[in-house]
Amino acid sequence: MLKSPFSAIGKLVALMFFLFIVGLFPWIDNYAHLVGFVFGFLLSFGLFPHVTFNIVDERGKKIGIVVCFVVAVCLFLALVVMFYVVPIYKCSHCKFFNCIPLTDSFCNKVEIKIDFQTYAC
């Protein structure tokens, strides 16, 4: 057991906040880090072994495991739809999640132009 679990959680939250701030620099993808964090949380909650003390606790943990798996599958399907079926090419505010323009030319190299083209056979 940990002597001070709240200090351990505080250190993890501070590290997560620091890495998010570092992710605001160019060429670091915060979207990938955020989705990876959510998937990791959901799947670790669902796949790690649990200790149960009574039948009510066991039932609650089984419901939590099923909910985590359902949310993870739904999130995966939403990402597949968002990237492959109906991709979003224009999002004016999405760029600020990946790079905050501290100067006029700070995030200029990050812009990737994506054009949707259809090819006729």
Secondary structure as GFF3:
##gff-version 3
##sequence-region A 1 121
A	DSSP	alpha_helix	5	22	.	.	.	ID=ss1
A	DSSP	alpha_helix	30	47	.	.	.	ID=ss2
A	DSSP	alpha_helix	55	80	.	.	.	ID=ss3
A	DSSP	pi_helix	81	85	.	.	.	ID=ss4
A	DSSP	alpha_helix	95	98	.	.	.	ID=ss5
A	DSSP	three_ten_helix	108	110	.	.	.	ID=ss6
###
